[in-house]
Amino acid sequence: MEPVIRIRNEQTADRARVETLTREAFYNLYVPGCVEHYLVHIMREHADFIPELDFVVERDGEVIGNIMYTRARLVDEAGGEKPVLTFGPVCIAPAYQRQGYGRQLIEHSFARAVELGYDTVVIFGSPANYVGRGFQSCRRFGVRAANGTYPAAMLVKELIPHRLDGRQWTYFESPVMEIDEEAARRYDDALPPMEKKRLPSQEEFYILSHATLA
């Protein structure tokens, strides 16, 4: 029998489950341990958080994944500002990864974002994971980081084509993304222990996160 899949907005009762899922999905992926579950914990109370774009995916009634969005902005060379979105963390329980649930969750959120009046999403992530969802290099859209570089991991998707219109843009993410790593460590230490490990994926992340495009 095919599983019953449902995507809906996160509810207060889901919060502990979502934080646990996020921790399990990201632990040791990018660094020994992780901070993503702490980001989820603090993001919901931030002014840039968008509750309407906070979704969970259920499989036979069990929450197995989550995506959360915050507001961000682009600034053009004349100082004009454009509101955009960024998502993350986005996670699927390890037992259900690579089965299409993340794709369904992302596509569902894109449709809702357009309904809310947004036309552009900027993220930091592995191109291998996101070009299939229509993301392209930030360089193709003239979108640079605040330090003037074009990070290899900074990806852009126009939810509605041609909205970036050839201008040169600088991207500014929400301050909530500037995680206090000591606070994140204390938060993690108060949870049931998980073993911190060094894995090859961490070196891959280091290389990608420090790479820029000419």
N, CA, C and O of each residue as an XYZ file, in Angstrom:
856
protein
N       0.839     -1.192      0.000
C       0.000      0.000      0.000
C       0.880      1.250      0.000
O       1.838      1.354      0.766
N       0.537      2.182     -0.864
C       1.303      3.417     -0.943
C       1.107      4.248      0.333
O      -0.006      4.328      0.853
N       2.182      4.865      0.838
C       2.027      5.709      2.028
C       1.199      6.946      1.728
O       1.171      7.424      0.594
N       0.534      7.458      2.735
C      -0.244      8.693      2.613
C       0.672      9.864      2.952
O       1.195      9.956      4.063
N       0.859     10.751      1.989
C       1.748     11.903      2.155
C       0.905     13.162      2.283
O      -0.011     13.393      1.494
N       1.220     13.964      3.274
C       0.495     15.217      3.497
C       1.498     16.306      3.851
O       2.383     16.096      4.681
N       1.362     17.465      3.223
C       2.178     18.632      3.545
C       1.265     19.688      4.145
O       0.224     20.018      3.577
N       1.655     20.207      5.281
C       0.829     21.187      5.990
C       1.733     22.138      6.765
O       2.930     21.893      6.910
N       1.149     23.221      7.260
C       1.924     24.145      8.095
C       2.292     23.502      9.429
O       1.524     22.728     10.001
N       3.466     23.835      9.898
C       3.889     23.373     11.224
C       2.947     23.928     12.293
O       2.497     25.070     12.203
N       2.660     23.119     13.290
C       1.871     23.527     14.439
C       2.752     23.505     15.686
O       3.829     22.908     15.696
N       2.273     24.167     16.731
C       3.051     24.227     17.969
C       3.413     22.832     18.463
O       4.515     22.617     18.968
N       2.497     21.889     18.320
C       2.749     20.525     18.786
C       3.846     19.814     18.007
O       4.368     18.798     18.467
N       4.207     20.335     16.823
C       5.248     19.722     15.992
C       6.655     20.183     16.360
O       7.635     19.595     15.902
N       6.765     21.206     17.163
C       8.058     21.887     17.291
C       9.166     20.974     17.810
O      10.261     20.955     17.249
N       8.897     20.225     18.861
C       9.936     19.348     19.408
C      10.345     18.301     18.383
O      11.530     18.006     18.228
N       9.367     17.740     17.684
C       9.659     16.737     16.653
C      10.512     17.339     15.543
O      11.462     16.705     15.084
N      10.188     18.544     15.109
C      10.935     19.184     14.032
C      12.372     19.455     14.465
O      13.298     19.242     13.682
N      12.571     19.916     15.685
C      13.932     20.170     16.151
C      14.736     18.879     16.236
O      15.922     18.862     15.904
N      14.100     17.802     16.677
C      14.786     16.512     16.733
C      15.145     16.022     15.340
O      16.257     15.547     15.110
N      14.199     16.138     14.410
C      14.461     15.757     13.018
C      15.639     16.539     12.447
O      16.527     15.971     11.812
N      15.633     17.846     12.682
C      16.692     18.692     12.149
C      18.041     18.290     12.721
O      19.033     18.222     11.996
N      18.077     18.028     14.001
C      19.331     17.603     14.639
C      19.829     16.292     14.039
O      21.011     16.159     13.723
N      18.937     15.334     13.884
C      19.332     14.035     13.350
C      19.793     14.140     11.901
O      20.724     13.444     11.496
N      19.152     15.004     11.117
C      19.496     15.137      9.705
C      20.833     15.826      9.490
O      21.541     15.509      8.534
N      21.198     16.774     10.370
C      22.397     17.587     10.142
C      23.584     17.195     11.014
O      24.694     17.674     10.782
N      23.382     16.344     12.001
C      24.478     16.062     12.933
C      25.658     15.437     12.193
O      25.526     14.408     11.529
N      26.806     16.084     12.325
C      28.080     15.662     11.730
C      28.128     15.819     10.208
O      29.096     15.383      9.585
N      27.126     16.421      9.604
C      27.123     16.558      8.152
C      28.119     17.606      7.681
O      28.918     17.347      6.781
N      28.075     18.786      8.283
C      28.938     19.892      7.863
C      30.101     20.139      8.822
O      31.180     20.556      8.402
N      29.880     19.888     10.081
C      30.890     20.015     11.132
C      30.600     18.921     12.148
O      29.507     18.354     12.135
N      31.547     18.608     13.028
C      31.194     17.694     14.113
C      30.054     18.285     14.954
O      30.178     19.402     15.457
N      28.965     17.561     15.107
C      27.766     18.114     15.730
C      26.965     18.883     14.699
O      27.044     18.587     13.507
N      26.193     19.870     15.143
C      25.493     20.774     14.225
C      24.865     21.912     15.022
O      24.768     21.847     16.247
N      24.441     22.953     14.314
C      23.774     24.105     14.935
C      22.381     24.325     14.353
O      21.648     25.198     14.817
N      22.013     23.549     13.351
C      20.766     23.813     12.631
C      19.528     23.686     13.523
O      18.569     24.441     13.363
N      19.545     22.744     14.453
C      18.385     22.595     15.339
C      18.243     23.791     16.275
O      17.131     24.158     16.655
N      19.370     24.400     16.647
C      19.316     25.620     17.458
C      18.752     26.774     16.620
O      17.979     27.588     17.124
N      19.137     26.841     15.358
C      18.583     27.869     14.473
C      17.073     27.722     14.364
O      16.350     28.714     14.445
N      16.588     26.500     14.182
C      15.144     26.257     14.153
C      14.500     26.762     15.438
O      13.436     27.380     15.410
N      15.153     26.494     16.561
C      14.618     26.852     17.879
C      14.434     28.361     18.021
O      13.425     28.815     18.561
N      15.406     29.142     17.538
C      15.344     30.592     17.717
C      14.655     31.300     16.558
O      14.175     32.421     16.720
N      14.601     30.667     15.403
C      14.083     31.339     14.210
C      12.609     31.686     14.344
O      12.177     32.740     13.876
N      11.838     30.820     14.971
C      10.387     31.003     15.007
C       9.978     32.301     15.706
O       8.898     32.831     15.445
N      10.831     32.812     16.588
C      10.494     34.028     17.330
C      11.058     35.286     16.692
O      10.875     36.385     17.216
N      11.743     35.136     15.566
C      12.383     36.293     14.932
C      11.412     37.000     13.989
O      10.534     36.372     13.397
N      11.583     38.310     13.861
C      10.685     39.110     13.026
C      10.743     38.716     11.553
O       9.772     38.925     10.826
N      11.859     38.152     11.100
C      11.990     37.786      9.691
C      11.411     36.411      9.362
O      11.308     36.049      8.190
N      11.040     35.659     10.366
C      10.459     34.332     10.152
C       9.081     34.470      9.514
O       8.325     35.385      9.844
N       8.757     33.551      8.592
C       7.473     33.600      7.882
C       6.686     32.341      8.224
O       6.907     31.295      7.613
N       5.768     32.421      9.192
C       5.028     31.221      9.615
C       4.260     30.555      8.484
O       4.104     29.334      8.470
N       3.774     31.362      7.527
C       2.994     30.800      6.421
C       3.822     29.885      5.522
O       3.265     29.096      4.758
N       5.148     29.986      5.610
C       6.044     29.161      4.805
C       6.822     28.163      5.656
O       7.884     27.686      5.257
N       6.290     27.858      6.816
C       6.868     26.846      7.704
C       6.027     25.579      7.543
O       4.921     25.482      8.075
N       6.572     24.607      6.796
C       5.804     23.412      6.450
C       6.455     22.145      7.001
O       7.676     22.058      7.135
N       5.612     21.175      7.312
C       6.079     19.821      7.601
C       5.477     18.884      6.563
O       4.425     19.161      5.987
N       6.169     17.764      6.335
C       5.633     16.702      5.496
C       5.401     15.486      6.387
O       6.279     15.070      7.143
N       4.202     14.929      6.279
C       3.833     13.732      7.028
C       3.814     12.528      6.099
O       3.414     12.623      4.939
N       4.250     11.408      6.627
C       4.137     10.121      5.937
C       3.344      9.190      6.843
O       3.812      8.805      7.915
N       2.158      8.837      6.411
C       1.258      8.024      7.236
C       1.091      8.617      8.634
O       1.095      7.899      9.634
N       0.942      9.948      8.681
C       0.689     10.630      9.936
C       1.909     10.974     10.763
O       1.786     11.638     11.792
N       3.094     10.534     10.335
C       4.339     10.819     11.061
C       5.079     11.969     10.383
O       5.306     11.926      9.174
N       5.457     12.991     11.142
C       6.233     14.096     10.592
C       7.639     13.608     10.276
O       8.366     13.159     11.162
N       8.019     13.702      8.983
C       9.341     13.207      8.573
C      10.205     14.307      7.962
O      11.351     14.050      7.593
N       9.679     15.526      7.848
C      10.494     16.577      7.259
C       9.920     17.952      7.515
O       8.774     18.094      7.942
N      10.734     18.972      7.248
C      10.361     20.354      7.547
C      11.133     21.302      6.646
O      12.262     21.023      6.242
N      10.499     22.432      6.338
C      11.178     23.545      5.671
C      10.710     24.834      6.322
O       9.534     24.980      6.654
N      11.647     25.778      6.504
C      11.351     27.061      7.132
C      11.957     28.174      6.278
O      13.021     28.012      5.681
N      11.259     29.298      6.235
C      11.708     30.446      5.437
C      11.861     31.689      6.309
O      11.165     31.866      7.309
N      12.792     32.538      5.895
C      12.906     33.875      6.467
C      12.985     34.896      5.336
O      13.337     34.577      4.201
N      12.647     36.119      5.686
C      12.786     37.225      4.739
C      14.261     37.587      4.592
O      15.038     37.497      5.542
N      14.622     37.994      3.388
C      15.955     38.523      3.112
C      15.756     39.683      2.142
O      14.623     40.045      1.827
N      16.858     40.265      1.669
C      16.694     41.395      0.751
C      17.859     41.482     -0.217
O      18.982     41.073      0.079
N      17.553     42.030     -1.381
C      18.559     42.392     -2.362
C      18.587     43.907     -2.472
O      17.547     44.561     -2.398
N      19.781     44.463     -2.649
C      19.945     45.903     -2.816
C      20.684     46.139     -4.125
O      21.752     45.571     -4.354
N      20.109     46.989     -4.992
C      20.760     47.251     -6.275
C      21.772     48.386     -6.138
O      21.945     48.948     -5.057
N      22.433     48.714     -7.239
C      23.529     49.691     -7.191
C      23.048     51.091     -6.863
O      23.835     51.925     -6.414
N      21.774     51.362     -7.078
C      21.216     52.676     -6.751
C      20.653     52.727     -5.332
O      20.125     53.754     -4.907
N      20.766     51.613     -4.599
C      20.259     51.567     -3.233
C      18.823     51.083     -3.122
O      18.262     51.041     -2.028
N      18.222     50.714     -4.259
C      16.862     50.193     -4.213
C      16.822     48.801     -3.620
O      17.685     47.975     -3.915
N      15.838     48.534     -2.793
C      15.731     47.244     -2.111
C      14.616     46.391     -2.706
O      13.576     46.890     -3.136
N      14.872     45.103     -2.715
C      13.892     44.133     -3.191
C      13.757     43.032     -2.145
O      14.751     42.381     -1.826
N      12.565     42.801     -1.599
C      12.396     41.698     -0.645
C      12.446     40.358     -1.354
O      11.820     40.169     -2.397
N      13.194     39.433     -0.778
C      13.294     38.074     -1.316
C      13.187     37.095     -0.154
O      13.031     37.495      1.000
N      13.271     35.820     -0.473
C      13.179     34.768      0.526
C      14.466     33.970      0.588
O      15.233     33.913     -0.373
N      14.686     33.357      1.737
C      15.657     32.277      1.832
C      15.031     31.169      2.662
O      14.262     31.438      3.585
N      15.357     29.933      2.338
C      14.877     28.848      3.180
C      16.040     28.124      3.829
O      17.178     28.192      3.365
N      15.736     27.442      4.893
C      16.710     26.665      5.636
C      16.553     26.934      7.118
O      16.269     28.057      7.535
N      16.739     25.903      7.899
C      17.055     24.556      7.448
C      15.877     23.892      6.739
O      14.715     24.193      7.011
N      16.204     22.994      5.838
C      15.225     22.083      5.263
C      15.755     20.683      5.515
O      16.920     20.400      5.234
N      14.912     19.809      6.040
C      15.424     18.494      6.411
C      14.373     17.417      6.182
O      13.168     17.663      6.228
N      14.875     16.224      5.937
C      14.081     15.007      5.876
C      14.744     14.001      6.816
O      15.971     13.911      6.868
N      13.936     13.249      7.554
C      14.478     12.235      8.456
C      15.426     11.318      7.678
O      15.118     10.927      6.551
N      16.575     10.972      8.268
C      17.563     10.167      7.543
C      16.998      8.916      6.881
O      17.446      8.548      5.795
N      16.032      8.257      7.501
C      15.474      7.018      6.942
C      14.681      7.262      5.661
O      14.413      6.319      4.917
N      14.300      8.513      5.392
C      13.452      8.808      4.239
C      14.113      9.743      3.238
O      13.445     10.250      2.337
N      15.394      9.977      3.377
C      16.089     10.846      2.440
C      16.253     10.165      1.081
O      16.262      8.938      0.985
N      16.383     10.981      0.037
C      16.578     10.522     -1.343
C      15.388      9.732     -1.856
O      15.537      8.847     -2.698
N      14.197     10.057     -1.341
C      12.979      9.380     -1.797
C      11.946     10.364     -2.351
O      10.799      9.986     -2.588
N      12.340     11.609     -2.557
C      11.463     12.580     -3.180
C      10.661     13.445     -2.234
O       9.934     14.332     -2.679
N      10.777     13.205     -0.929
C       9.980     13.992      0.017
C      10.472     15.436      0.107
O       9.671     16.363      0.224
N      11.777     15.620      0.054
C      12.315     16.974      0.080
C      11.877     17.773     -1.135
O      11.553     18.955     -1.022
N      11.867     17.132     -2.295
C      11.421     17.807     -3.520
C       9.962     18.244     -3.394
O       9.615     19.372     -3.744
N       9.115     17.353     -2.894
C       7.706     17.706     -2.733
C       7.532     18.881     -1.774
O       6.730     19.783     -2.015
N       8.289     18.856     -0.694
C       8.200     19.914      0.305
C       8.628     21.256     -0.282
O       7.963     22.271     -0.077
N       9.732     21.254     -1.004
C      10.244     22.484     -1.596
C       9.274     23.030     -2.642
O       8.972     24.224     -2.643
N       8.791     22.178     -3.519
C       7.888     22.643     -4.570
C       6.585     23.174     -3.980
O       6.046     24.166     -4.470
N       6.078     22.533     -2.943
C       4.877     23.024     -2.268
C       5.116     24.419     -1.699
O       4.266     25.302     -1.815
N       6.269     24.606     -1.090
C       6.571     25.915     -0.496
C       6.742     26.984     -1.562
O       6.367     28.135     -1.337
N       7.300     26.636     -2.718
C       7.440     27.609     -3.800
C       6.067     28.129     -4.247
O       5.878     29.331     -4.437
N       5.132     27.219     -4.408
C       3.803     27.624     -4.859
C       3.154     28.573     -3.859
O       2.525     29.558     -4.248
N       3.306     28.279     -2.583
C       2.730     29.151     -1.554
C       3.452     30.491     -1.515
O       2.818     31.524     -1.300
N       4.761     30.492     -1.719
C       5.519     31.743     -1.717
C       5.032     32.685     -2.809
O       4.914     33.890     -2.586
N       4.748     32.141     -3.989
C       4.227     32.967     -5.078
C       2.868     33.536     -4.693
O       2.588     34.702     -4.972
N       2.029     32.741     -4.062
C       0.724     33.223     -3.613
C       0.862     34.379     -2.629
O       0.005     35.261     -2.577
N       1.945     34.375     -1.848
C       2.186     35.433     -0.869
C       2.855     36.656     -1.483
O       3.074     37.652     -0.794
N       3.182     36.594     -2.773
C       3.726     37.753     -3.461
C       5.233     37.779     -3.629
O       5.787     38.796     -4.046
N       5.909     36.680     -3.313
C       7.369     36.622     -3.475
C       7.724     36.067     -4.846
O       6.988     35.253     -5.405
N       8.866     36.516     -5.388
C       9.245     36.056     -6.718
C      10.666     35.516     -6.812
O      11.062     35.019     -7.866
N      11.448     35.603     -5.725
C      12.850     35.187     -5.784
C      13.264     34.518     -4.479
O      12.878     34.949     -3.392
N      14.061     33.451     -4.610
C      14.616     32.757     -3.449
C      16.129     32.703     -3.608
O      16.631     32.359     -4.678
N      16.851     33.040     -2.554
C      18.311     32.952     -2.526
C      18.691     32.020     -1.378
O      18.220     32.193     -0.254
N      19.536     31.040     -1.658
C      19.959     30.105     -0.616
C      21.460     29.873     -0.695
O      22.111     30.238     -1.674
N      21.991     29.265      0.348
C      23.342     28.721      0.329
C      23.210     27.206      0.437
O      22.625     26.696      1.393
N      23.748     26.494     -0.535
C      23.628     25.046     -0.530
C      24.462     24.433     -1.635
O      25.057     25.138     -2.449
N      24.497     23.115     -1.652
C      25.243     22.406     -2.686
C      24.492     22.479     -4.008
O      23.320     22.105     -4.061
N      25.127     22.946     -5.074
C      24.440     22.967     -6.371
C      23.905     21.595     -6.771
O      22.858     21.509     -7.414
N      24.596     20.531     -6.406
C      24.147     19.189     -6.761
C      22.764     18.889     -6.205
O      22.011     18.108     -6.787
N      22.432     19.511     -5.079
C      21.132     19.266     -4.453
C      20.021     20.153     -5.002
O      18.843     19.822     -4.862
N      20.380     21.279     -5.626
C      19.344     22.277     -5.908
C      19.191     22.701     -7.364
O      18.178     23.308     -7.711
N      20.153     22.405     -8.222
C      19.969     22.824     -9.616
C      18.776     22.098    -10.247
O      18.143     22.623    -11.164
N      18.473     20.905     -9.762
C      17.312     20.190    -10.256
C      15.997     20.831     -9.868
O      14.958     20.502    -10.439
N      16.022     21.740     -8.907
C      14.830     22.479     -8.477
C      14.780     23.856     -9.120
O      13.963     24.694     -8.738
N      15.658     24.095    -10.103
C      15.614     25.345    -10.844
C      16.547     26.428    -10.329
O      16.515     27.549    -10.836
N      17.378     26.125     -9.336
C      18.341     27.114     -8.852
C      19.514     27.210     -9.814
O      19.900     26.233    -10.455
N      20.073     28.420     -9.899
C      21.253     28.672    -10.717
C      22.274     29.447     -9.894
O      21.978     29.945     -8.807
N      23.472     29.534    -10.436
C      24.527     30.291     -9.769
C      24.109     31.746     -9.578
O      23.488     32.345    -10.456
N      24.454     32.302     -8.431
C      24.184     33.719     -8.175
C      24.831     34.611     -9.229
O      24.329     35.694     -9.531
N      25.944     34.150     -9.782
C      26.674     34.949    -10.776
C      25.819     35.204    -12.009
O      25.934     36.262    -12.628
N      24.977     34.267    -12.372
C      24.143     34.413    -13.562
C      23.109     35.528    -13.406
O      22.624     36.079    -14.394
N      22.778     35.853    -12.155
C      21.772     36.884    -11.902
C      22.394     38.185    -11.394
O      21.677     39.123    -11.046
N      23.720     38.241    -11.352
C      24.364     39.446    -10.848
C      24.137     39.673     -9.371
O      24.111     40.816     -8.913
N      23.971     38.590     -8.614
C      23.739     38.687     -7.176
C      25.029     38.332     -6.440
O      25.509     37.202     -6.523
N      25.576     39.296     -5.729
C      26.817     39.067     -4.987
C      26.547     39.082     -3.493
O      25.509     39.566     -3.041
N      27.489     38.547     -2.735
C      27.416     38.593     -1.281
C      27.791     39.990     -0.801
O      28.275     40.811     -1.580
N      27.567     40.254      0.479
C      27.838     41.569      1.038
C      29.311     41.944      0.945
O      29.650     43.127      0.927
N      30.197     40.934      0.885
C      31.635     41.222      0.771
C      32.085     41.397     -0.677
O      33.279     41.539     -0.937
N      31.149     41.388     -1.619
C      31.463     41.640     -3.016
C      31.803     40.411     -3.832
O      32.045     40.536     -5.032
N      31.831     39.227     -3.235
C      32.172     38.004     -3.951
C      30.912     37.304     -4.461
O      29.789     37.642     -4.087
N      31.142     36.321     -5.324
C      30.065     35.456     -5.811
C      30.327     34.042     -5.279
O      31.011     33.259     -5.938
N      29.798     33.708     -4.111
C      30.074     32.389     -3.540
C      29.535     31.258     -4.413
O      28.432     31.350     -4.953
N      30.318     30.196     -4.543
C      29.884     29.057     -5.351
C      28.623     28.421     -4.791
O      27.834     27.837     -5.534
N      28.435     28.533     -3.489
C      27.283     27.902     -2.837
C      26.057     28.809     -2.782
O      25.003     28.379     -2.314
N      26.167     30.051     -3.248
C      25.009     30.940     -3.226
C      24.223     30.759     -4.520
O      24.727     31.014     -5.613
N      22.992     30.318     -4.373
C      22.159     29.938     -5.508
C      20.888     30.772     -5.526
O      20.375     31.176     -4.482
N      20.397     31.018     -6.716
C      19.233     31.898     -6.892
C      18.194     31.194     -7.764
O      18.531     30.532     -8.746
N      16.933     31.350     -7.387
C      15.828     30.877     -8.218
C      14.796     31.991     -8.340
O      14.322     32.518     -7.333
N      14.454     32.345     -9.563
C      13.338     33.252     -9.804
C      12.053     32.422     -9.832
O      11.846     31.617    -10.740
N      11.211     32.619     -8.852
C       9.921     31.938     -8.849
C       9.036     32.424     -9.984
O       8.200     31.682    -10.498
N       9.230     33.676    -10.366
C       8.583     34.273    -11.529
C       9.704     34.798    -12.422
O      10.490     35.631    -11.973
N       9.803     34.347    -13.652
C      10.952     34.697    -14.496
C      11.127     36.196    -14.705
O      10.166     36.965    -14.741
N      12.398     36.578    -14.841
C      12.820     37.914    -15.259
C      12.554     38.994    -14.215
O      12.515     40.175    -14.559
N      12.374     38.627    -12.973
C      12.123     39.643    -11.953
C      13.403     40.317    -11.469
O      13.332     41.378    -10.848
N      14.554     39.740    -11.731
C      15.813     40.385    -11.327
C      16.352     41.295    -12.414
O      17.287     42.052    -12.155
N      15.823     41.255    -13.569
C      15.916     42.234    -14.671
C      17.305     42.760    -15.010
O      17.428     43.889    -15.484
N      18.346     41.977    -14.782
C      19.674     42.355    -15.249
C      20.436     43.337    -14.389
O      21.591     43.640    -14.688
N      19.826     43.845    -13.328
C      20.561     44.736    -12.436
C      21.613     43.978    -11.633
O      21.565     42.751    -11.540
N      22.554     44.703    -11.059
C      23.530     44.116    -10.152
C      23.009     44.258     -8.720
O      22.601     45.339     -8.296
N      23.031     43.152     -7.992
C      22.418     43.109     -6.672
C      23.419     42.645     -5.618
O      24.363     41.909     -5.907
N      23.181     43.099     -4.385
C      23.909     42.588     -3.218
C      22.901     41.946     -2.271
O      21.850     42.516     -1.975
N      23.240     40.764     -1.809
C      22.322     39.988     -0.983
C      22.618     40.183      0.498
O      23.773     40.159      0.922
N      21.549     40.378      1.282
C      21.652     40.493      2.735
C      20.645     39.532      3.364
O      19.438     39.661      3.157
N      21.148     38.579      4.126
C      20.261     37.629      4.782
C      19.788     38.186      6.117
O      20.285     39.209      6.588
N      18.835     37.509      6.714
C      18.312     37.929      8.009
C      19.376     37.803      9.096
O      20.182     36.873      9.067
N      19.385     38.733     10.055
C      20.333     38.614     11.174
C      20.173     37.334     11.975
O      21.106     36.926     12.666
N      19.016     36.691     11.901
C      18.824     35.455     12.671
C      19.801     34.376     12.220
O      20.074     33.442     12.973
N      20.329     34.489     11.008
C      21.268     33.493     10.502
C      22.661     33.622     11.130
O      23.493     32.725     10.992
N      22.908     34.734     11.816
C      24.207     34.926     12.473
C      24.168     34.221     13.827
O      23.906     34.845     14.855
N      24.427     32.932     13.816
C      24.224     32.091     14.992
C      25.332     32.304     16.017
O      26.514     32.336     15.677
N      24.933     32.447     17.269
C      25.862     32.461     18.394
C      26.280     31.016     18.654
O      25.516     30.243     19.233
N      27.481     30.650     18.232
C      27.885     29.253     18.292
C      28.011     28.742     19.721
O      27.781     27.558     19.966
N      28.368     29.595     20.660
C      28.443     29.170     22.052
C      27.050     28.883     22.601
O      26.862     27.908     23.328
N      26.081     29.714     22.264
C      24.703     29.464     22.685
C      24.179     28.186     22.042
O      23.452     27.419     22.674
N      24.549     27.961     20.789
C      24.134     26.733     20.106
C      24.743     25.508     20.777
O      24.082     24.478     20.908
N      25.994     25.613     21.199
C      26.654     24.482     21.867
C      25.977     24.163     23.185
O      25.750     22.998     23.510
N      25.650     25.211     23.950
C      24.978     24.982     25.237
C      23.617     24.343     25.027
O      23.210     23.467     25.790
N      22.913     24.783     23.993
C      21.606     24.207     23.702
C      21.736     22.724     23.351
O      20.966     21.891     23.829
N      22.708     22.416     22.520
C      22.917     21.030     22.117
C      23.347     20.164     23.303
O      22.924     19.014     23.421
N      24.183     20.714     24.176
C      24.669     19.944     25.322
C      23.550     19.560     26.278
O      23.674     18.591     27.027
N      22.453     20.318     26.254
C      21.334     20.031     27.156
C      20.399     18.956     26.603
O      19.467     18.533     27.288
N      20.641     18.515     25.376
C      19.803     17.500     24.739
C      20.420     16.116     24.918
O      21.586     16.012     25.301
N      19.665     15.049     24.649
C      20.248     13.707     24.728
C      21.516     13.624     23.889
O      21.532     14.116     22.761
N      22.572     13.019     24.405
C      23.869     13.063     23.722
C      23.875     12.320     22.392
O      23.273     11.256     22.249
N      24.577     12.915     21.419
C      24.884     12.275     20.152
C      26.387     12.392     19.945
O      27.001     13.379     20.350
N      26.967     11.399     19.323
C      28.417     11.385     19.146
C      28.841     12.336     18.032
O      28.330     12.269     16.914
N      29.768     13.210     18.348
C      30.323     14.102     17.342
C      31.465     13.384     16.625
O      32.350     12.805     17.255
N      31.422     13.439     15.274
C      32.406     12.730     14.468
C      32.956     13.641     13.383
O      32.335     14.638     13.013
N      34.132     13.281     12.878
C      34.670     13.930     11.689
C      34.406     13.021     10.496
O      34.811     11.859     10.484
N      33.722     13.567      9.493
C      33.326     12.798      8.330
C      33.784     13.492      7.052
O      33.992     14.705      7.063
N      33.946     12.761      5.952
C      34.389     13.376      4.694
C      33.473     14.493      4.204
O      33.941     15.430      3.557
N      32.182     14.411      4.500
C      31.255     15.449      4.054
C      31.616     16.819      4.623
O      31.270     17.846      4.040
N      32.305     16.834      5.749
C      32.683     18.106      6.356
C      33.767     18.810      5.548
O      33.772     20.038      5.450
N      34.684     18.041      4.971
C      35.709     18.645      4.126
C      35.096     19.151      2.818
O      35.469     20.209      2.312
N      34.154     18.378      2.284
C      33.441     18.830      1.088
C      32.736     20.153      1.360
O      32.782     21.066      0.535
N      32.078     20.258      2.525
C      31.393     21.496      2.892
C      32.394     22.643      3.035
O      32.126     23.758      2.588
N      33.536     22.377      3.650
C      34.546     23.428      3.834
C      35.008     23.969      2.483
O      35.115     25.180      2.291
N      35.277     23.062      1.560
C      35.744     23.491      0.232
C      34.673     24.322     -0.466
O      34.957     25.405     -0.977
N      33.454     23.819     -0.486
C      32.384     24.520     -1.190
C      32.063     25.866     -0.541
O      31.838     26.854     -1.240
N      32.043     25.908      0.781
C      31.657     27.135      1.481
C      32.709     28.231      1.361
O      32.414     29.400      1.611
N      33.939     27.865      0.980
C      35.004     28.862      0.809
C      35.302     29.166     -0.668
O      36.177     29.977     -0.971
N      34.583     28.523     -1.568
C      34.835     28.719     -3.000
C      34.033     29.902     -3.530
O      32.880     30.098     -3.147
N      34.637     30.677     -4.399
C      33.960     31.794     -5.054
C      34.162     31.719     -6.556
O      35.083     31.064     -7.043
N      33.277     32.406     -7.286
C      33.337     32.426     -8.739
C      33.969     33.738     -9.219
O      33.799     34.787     -8.597
N      34.673     33.661    -10.298
C      35.330     34.863    -10.838
C      34.281     35.793    -11.434
O      34.621     36.861    -11.943
